[in-house]
Amino acid sequence: MSNKEKEALIAKIESLGKELEEADKTNDILQLENDDLRTEVMKADQRTFLIIEEIGEKVNRLLEIESKVDKILEAINKK
């Protein structure tokens, strides 16, 4: 292998090393963004869960009120 070919290979290896460093930096940035997005999704899931829980409580309250109204209507109809 001639010196010229060796120098070309060394230059190519150095170039690839720089590309790898840039790729690593990009990967780190993307991982941080991914972590941020996961955190946002988890927060949204938690909010959604709380809203669903609140809706369930209100539905239960409505069912209780409906039951009381039914009892009152039954008592009125018996009179």
Secondary structure in CASP SS format (residue, H / E / C, confidence):
PFRMAT SS
TARGET T0000
AUTHOR 0000-0000-0000
METHOD secondary structure of the structure
MODEL  1
M C 1.00
S C 1.00
N H 1.00
K H 1.00
E H 1.00
K H 1.00
E H 1.00
A H 1.00
L H 1.00
I H 1.00
A H 1.00
K H 1.00
I H 1.00
E H 1.00
S H 1.00
L H 1.00
G H 1.00
K H 1.00
E H 1.00
L H 1.00
E H 1.00
E H 1.00
A H 1.00
D H 1.00
K H 1.00
T H 1.00
N H 1.00
D H 1.00
I H 1.00
L H 1.00
Q H 1.00
L H 1.00
E H 1.00
N H 1.00
D H 1.00
D H 1.00
L H 1.00
R H 1.00
T H 1.00
E H 1.00
V H 1.00
M H 1.00
K H 1.00
A H 1.00
D H 1.00
Q H 1.00
R H 1.00
T H 1.00
F H 1.00
L H 1.00
I H 1.00
I H 1.00
E H 1.00
E H 1.00
I H 1.00
G H 1.00
E H 1.00
K H 1.00
V H 1.00
N H 1.00
R H 1.00
L H 1.00
L H 1.00
E H 1.00
I H 1.00
E H 1.00
S H 1.00
K H 1.00
V H 1.00
D H 1.00
K H 1.00
I H 1.00
L H 1.00
E H 1.00
A H 1.00
I H 1.00
N H 1.00
K H 1.00
K C 1.00
END
